[in-house]
Amino acid sequence: MQKNLRSIFTTSISILGMSLLLASCGSDNETSPITQQTIPQLSPAVGTSIKGSCDDLKSFSFEHTTITTATLQDAGSLSVANKPIRAHCLVTGHMYSRISPVDGQQYQIGFEMRLPLDWNGRFLYQGNGGTDGNIAQAVGNVGSGGPLTNALYEGFAVISSDAGHSTQQNPTFGIDPQARIDYGYGAITKLTPMAKNLIKAAYGKIPDRSYAGGTSNGGRHAMIAATRLPNEYDGILASTPGFHLPRAAAAQLYTAQQLRTVATDENDLSTAFNLSERQTVANSILARCDHLDGIVDGMVQNIEACRSAFNIYKHVPVCQKERNGNCLSTAQIQAISNIFIGPVNSKGEALYATQPYDPGLLGSNWASWKFESSVGTARDPVAVGIIFQVPPDLTVVQNSRQFAFNFNFDTDYPKLSAINATYQESAMSFMLPPNELNLDPLLYRGGKMLIVQGAADGVFSVDDTQNWYDQLMQSYANNTSAKASDFVRFFRVPGMNHSSAGLATDQFDALHALVRWVEYGEKPERIIATARGIGNLSGKINTELPSDWAADRTRPLCAYPLIARYKGQGDSEKAENFSCS
């Protein structure tokens, strides 16, 4: 059944991809993917120093923009991995202040921008996660566990925003149609030209190179920049992107429904699949798949081979009596299999994506998304009920758990694509790129995109991103100028949960790899990733790593579809002894 449903899903995505491709080819104002054009090599950014003082930026003027503060932040006022961040100007303000005609609330796009006194000539738009609403520090953290650097430390000018609403308006901002759009793509569209003009006011020139990056919903923001603002950004770094976020959020409700069927306490969904039982499944996965990359090391690098090597029905012990942690009941196996297949409607049509089995399901981050966020008042139920569906349903706040349990995939799921007189743009429009398989504008200006995602992501399926990338490769297969892998690369992180953690080497610097690719033409074939075990003094420790791993184990993250394979000799804790093949 799992194989058949995956086939159905792949076929449906293929049909969608072909229809999108035909649409892009038929447009008079878009470049055909098969047209021969020269792909420029972009030149490196050139740095400079700030002109004048931070205080001068209080007088910066731009349409619909109010600057509230502009102050000097001394070197060392912020740090990353115990390293002081350089002196910079901190500018705060807001754009497009308004009163909603729908809910009467005041909305504005709040932002902060940090501009180094000694600037490297680059700009980073920092996409933030979740349902936004708060202005995270504009330091340019764009993925990886326990980061050792960030964009501000490296000398970028960085902007961060609340995406058009405040934390007090979460999640009810979904009542306002414009706030929905600003959350989806409006904020980045409005902030980008303002930020570049503020940079010009500070340094006397606009940025030489511009990047968009973020994690989770921030990764989705980055992918939005690649399609809606391709002429504004040279490099896109999408970490753990919530690419089709409305579908993923709905899939979480399906997960809650499946777990409820086997939970001993429906108010605690972890009782459906407790830690001992997750360990049993992880052991079964490792027994079938660990060796497929040439070494038994507690990691599953060969994700594709594992799909056929491991079968939850055949390879997980079945309880003959009561559950005891060393086996699963038949009902549990069915429920977990359904979760990994993904949601379907009553016709058996796949509505999101499959997920690969990975021992990273042992991670507490994975568990939190599955057992808590799938029913919680701050996560998926309220996002679906208030922000994404038409019409919004405020009653979800009162009982998010029952909303998740009662969500109907025949009658409620279509509301994600619905519109009416008030909400004239659906979630599947304002949250997604207008044409996700046409990246010609980015390609033909020399832009590059790098995507990184964990194989054990508990909320956004790595298979969803992989299916999109497969379709992208197909779309550009006949392109005489460039193939998809010439300007977009996708890296899976075995064992990694959502954004970081899990049983993984999850500490890496993808931003450096992207800059070298964009500005120097160095294609990232592999990115070195490090574990954060006890004893590794570089960055925040991941206490869930197996005790038999070296504290600083390294592995290469390989550009898909390649995987890391042990060469057969040398220290197996070192990335240098693995090849990408």
N, C-alpha and C positions, 0 to 999 in steps of 0.2 A: 504493500500500500504506500509506504514512504517513497519508494522509487517512482511509482506511478504519479503521485501528487507532485513530486519534484519535476517530473517530465511535463506535467500539465503547466506548472508554473513557468518552466523554462520556455515552453511553447508560447504561452501568453505574453511573456516578456519579449520574445522574438518578434511576435506579431506587432506589439507596441513599438519596438525598436524600428521595424521596417516602416511602419506608418509614419513615425517621426522623421525617419530618414527621407521618405518620399516628400513629406511636407517641406523639409529643409531644401530639397533639391528643386522644388517647384516655386520657391520664392524668388521674386525678381530682384530683391535687394539683399540677398544673401549669396555668399560664394559657394558654388557647388563643390562638394568634397573631392571631386575627381579632377578639378581644374589644376593645371600645372602653374604653380607660382613659386617665387623665391621666398624662402624662409629666412628672415634676417637673423644674424647673431647680435644680440643686444650687447652694448658696451658696458663695462663696469661703472658703478656709481662713483662719483668723485665727492669727497667730503669737503666741508668748510666749517667755519665758526659762526656763531650767531652774531647778528648785527645789532648793536645797541644792547638794551637790557631787557630782562623779563617784564619789567613794569611797562615798557613801551607797548607790549602786546595787549594791554587793557584797552587800547584805542583801536584795535583791529575791527574793521567793519566788513560785514558780508550780509547779504540779504537774508532776512528771517532769522538772524543770529544775534544772540546777546552774550557777551563775555562777562562773567561774574568775577573771576579772579585771575590773576597772572602773577605768580610768585616764583622766586628762586628756591630750588631744592638743592641743598649742598651735597657734595659727593659723600656717599656713605649714609645718606638719610634713608635709602633703600638698599637692599642687598639681595643677592641670589647665591645659594650654596655657599654662604659665608663670605662672599666676595662683594665689596662695595660697588654700587652702581654710580656712574659718573654724575657730575652736577648737571642739572637740567632745569628748564622752565616747566612749571605745571600750570596749565591753562584750563579753566573750567568754564562751562557755559551751557547754553541750550539753544535749540532751533525750533522753529514752527510751533510756538506756543498757541494754544487754541482751546476753545470750549466745545466739547462734543455736543452736537444737536441730538444725539441718540440717548446718551446716559447723563448728560449735564456735567460730566467730569472735565477737569482741566488736564490737558495732555501736552507734552513737549518732549523733544528728543534731547535728553541730557547727555553731556559728554565731558570727558577730561582728555587732555592731550599733553604728552610729555615730550619736550623738545631738548635734546642734549646741547649744551653749550658747544661741545666739540662733536659735530654731526658727521655721520658717514655718507650722507647723500641719499639715504633710503627712508622710505615711509612704510609703516605696517598698519593696516586696519586690523584691529584685534576683535574678532567675533567672540561674543561671550555665550555661555551655555544656558541650558534650561529654558525657562520661559522669560529670561532676561529680567528687566525691571530694576536692576542695580548696576551702577557704574563700577565695574571691577577696575583695579589699578591698571593703568595703561602701561604695562611693562612688556607686553608681547610674549606671554607664556602661550605657546601654541602646541601643547601636547607633550607627552613623555612623563614618566613617573620620576619624581624627585629631580626636577630639571637642574642642570649644572650651569645654565646660562639662559638669557632671554634677549629679546630684540633690543630693549632699552640698554641693557648692559653692553651689547655689541655696537651701540651708537645709532640705532634707528630712531626716528621720530615715530611715536606710537599714539593712536587714538583708540579710546574705548567708549562705549555708550550704553545706555539703558534700553536701546531699541524702541524708544518712544513711549514708555510708561514707567511708573514707579513700582516699588515693591508693594506699596499699599494698594495698588491697582491690580495686583496678581491674584487670581487669574481673570478677574472680572473685566479687565481691559478688552477681553474678547467680545464684550457687548458692543464696543465701538468699531465700526467697519474700518475706519482709517487706522486705528491702533493695531488692528489685525495686520493690515498691509505694511505698516511701519515695522512691525515685528518680523514679518516675512521678508520684505526686501526694501521697503520705503526708507528706513533709517540709513542703511548703507548708501543708498542712492543719493540721499540728501547730504549726508555727512562728508562723502568723498571729495566733492569739489570745494567745500568749505575748508576741509583739512589741508588740501593742497595749497589753497590760497593763504592759509595761516602759516604754512611752511615758507611760502614765498615772502610773506611779511617778515618772518623771523630771520631768514638766511639770504634773501635776495634772489632766490631761484626756487622753482618747484622741484620736487624730488626727481632725481635721475632715474631711480627705480622704485616702483611701488609694489607692495606685496599685501595680500590678504590672507589671514590665517586665523585658525581657531580650532577648538575642540568641541565635539558633541554638536549642539545647535550652532556653536561657533564655527565648526567645520562645515556645516550646511551654509552658513553665511558666506564662507570662503568660496564654496561652489556656486553660490548665487552670484558672487562677484565675477566669476569666470564666464558667466553667461549673460548677465544683465549689464555688466560694466567691463567688458573685455578690453576696451580701449583705455581703461584707467589703471589696469593692473598688469604687471609683468610676470608675477609669480603667485601661485595659489598653493597654500599648504592647508589641506583639509585633513585634520586629525579626527579619527573616529566620527565621521560625519553623520549627522541625522539626515541623510540625503532625502528620503521619503518619509519625513517625520510623522505626518498624520497617519500613515499606514502603520508605522512602527508603534505608535502610541496605541492604536487600535489592537495591534497584535498583543500588546501587553494585557489588554482586557481579556483576550482569548486565553492567554497564559493563566490569568487569575481564575477563569472559569474551569480550566482543566485541573488546576491544582485543588480547587474546591471539591472536586469529585472524590479526591483521595485524602484530603486533609482530615486529621482527627479533631481539629479545631479550626473552623472556617475563619475565625478571627486571628489566626496565626497560620498563614499559608506555609510557613517553613515546616509545619508538621506533616505536610504532604510529601516532603523529600528532604529529610533531615541530613545533618552533616555526615553521619555514619553511612547513610545510604548513598549520598553523593560520593563519598570515598569509595564505596563499592563499585559504583558506575565508573568513576575515574580509573580505578585499578583495571577494570575490564577493558576500557578504551586503551590504556597503556599496554596491556597484555597483547592486544591485537595490532596496535599501530605504532608503538614507540620505536621499534626496530626498523621501520620502513625507511628511515633516513640514514641508515648505516650504523646507528649506535643507540644503545638503550641508555637514555639520560633523563627520563621523566618529562620529555617534550615530544609533541607530535608535529613535526615539520611537514610531513607529507600528507597534507590535509586531503588531497584528492584521493589518494590511495586508501586512506582511512575510511572514506565513505562506503567503500565496498568491503573493506576488511572487517569493519565493526558493524554488528547488527544488534540493537538493544534487545530484540526478542530472542536471539540465539545465544548471546554472549554474556548476559547479566544473569546471575543466579536468581531463580524464582523461589519465593518462600513457599514451603510446603505446608507451613502452619502460620503462626503469627509473625509479623514483621519483627526482626531482631537487629537490623542494621547491617547484616551480612548478606541480605537478599532484598529483592523487591517483590511486591505482590503483582499479580497479573494486571490488576487495575492500575497500579502505579506505572508499570511499563507502558501501558496503553496511553495514559495521560502524558507522560514525559515524551513519548514518541510523537504525540500530537503537537506538543509544544515545539519540538525541534523541526517538525514538518511545517508548522506555521498555520495561521488561521485560514479556514475555508468557510464558504457559505453552505446552504443546504443542498446546493447543486454539486458540491465538491470542488468549486472553483477556488484556486489559490488566491489569497488577498494580500499577502505580503511575501515573505521569503523564508526559505529553509534556514537552518543554522547547523553548522558542523559540530559534531561531538568532539569535545576537547576537554582534557583534564582540568583546565582552568575553571570549570564549573564548581570547583572546590572553593573558589575565592569568595570572600565575604561581600565584595562589590557585586559579583554576579548574583549572589543570593539576595542582596538588598533590592536590586532591580526587579527580580522575579517575585519575591515574596512580599515586599513592602510597597515599592513604587507602583506596582500594577493595580493596587487598590487604594493608594494614599491620596489625601486631599491636596497634596502639593505637586503631584506628578501626573501620571497618564490619564486617569479618569477626568480630572478637571480640564486638562488640555483638550481632550476629545470633546467633552461636553460643552465647554464654554468658548474655547479659542478656535476650534476647528470645525465643529458641525454647524449646519444651518438648518433650523434656527438654534441659537445657543440655549442651553438648559441650565439655569442657575441652581436648580435643586440638587445638582450633583455635589455641591459643596456640603450639603446637609448629610448626605450619606454616599460618599464616593465608593464605598465597598459594594453596596447594592447596585449602584450604577454600573460598576464593572461586571458584576455577576449577571446582570439582566441585559447587558448590551446585546442587541440582536444583529447578527452579521448579514441578515437578509434585508431588514428594514432600517436599521440604524447606520450601518456602515456606508450606504449611499449618501448619507447626509454630509460626509466629508467632501463630496463633490458637488453638493447642492448650492444653489444661489436663490435669492429672492429679491424683492424690490429694495430692501435695506442692505442686504449683503450681496453685492453684485459681483464679487470675486470669491470663488471657493477656496478652501484651504489647499486643495490640490493645485490651485493656481498661484496663490500668494506665497506658499511655502516651497514650491518647486521651481526649477529653472523653466523658462518658457519653451525651450527645446534642448533637452539634456544630452542629446546625441550630436548636436551641431556646435562644435567648438572652433569653427573656422576663424572667427575674428581673433580669438586668442592665439591660435596657431600662426596665422599669417602676419601677426605683428611680432612674432618671436617669443611669445609667452610660453610658460611651462606650468604644469600642475603636478603636484605630488600628494598622494593620498596614503595615509597610514591607518590601519585599523586592527584591533585585536581579534583573534579567532574565537575568543571566549567572551565577547561583548554580550552583556546581559540584556541590552535593550535595542541597539541597532545592529541588525544581523550583518556580519561580514559578507554573507552570501548575497545580500541585497546590493552591496557595493560591488562585489565581484560580478554579479550578473550584469550590472550597468557597464562595467569595464569590458566585459566580454562583448557586449553589444557595441561599445565604442570601437573596439578593435575591428569588429566586423564592418562597421560603418566606414572606417578609414582603410580597409584592406586594399581597395583599388585606387586609393589616392596616390597620384604620381609625385606629389610634393613631399608627403610625410605620412608615415603610419602612426597609429595612436601612440605607440610606445616611444615615438620620437619626441613627443611633447607632453605626454601624460604617463605617469608611472604609479603603480599601486603596490603597496607593501603590506603584507599580512604579518601580524605579530603573534606567533603561536603562544597560547596560554594566557594572553593578556585580556583582562576584563575591559570594562568601559573606560577608555582613555588611559588607564594605567592599572597597575596591580595584577592580581592573579598569579599564576605560576609561569612567570615570564621574565625574559630579559627586556624590561620595559623602559630603560633609560637610554635615550638616544637624542641626537641633534639633527632633526630633519630640516630645520631652517637653514643651517649651514649648507647642507646638501643641495637645497633648492637654490640658494644664492649662487653657488658654484655652477649650477646647471644653467640658470638664467643668464648670468653675466659672463661666464667663462666657457660655456659649452661643454662642461664636464657632466656627462650623463651618469646619474646615480645608479650603478649596477647593484650596489649593496650599501647598506647603512649599518654601522656597527652599533649593537645594542648591548647594554650591560645589566646584569641583575643587581638588586639592591639588598643583598643578604646582610645578616648581622655580622659586623666586622668590616663591612664596606663603609668607609667614612665619607664617601662622595655622595652627598645628597641624602634625602629621607629614606629610611630603611623600610623594606617590605618584609614584615615579620611572618608572612604566610608562606614564604619560600621553603622548599624541602631542606632539611638539615644536611643532606648529602651533596648539595650544590655548593660550589665555591662561592664565597660571598660576592665576588666580582666576576662571576661567569660572564663570558661574552659570546654572542652569536651574531652572524650576519643576518640582517633582514634583507631578503632577496626580492628583487623586482619580479612581481607575478608575471608569468606562471612558474618561474624558477623557485626552487626550494633549497634550503641549506642542507647539505649532505656532508657527513664526516668523511674525510679523505682516507681514513684507515690507519693513520699513524699521527703521533704528536699528542700533546695535552688536549683532551677533549673538552676542557673548560675554556679553551681559547678559540676565538672566532677565526684566527689565522689558519686553523686546521680544518676548516669547513669550506666547501666550495658551493657556489650557486649554480645549480644545474637542473 
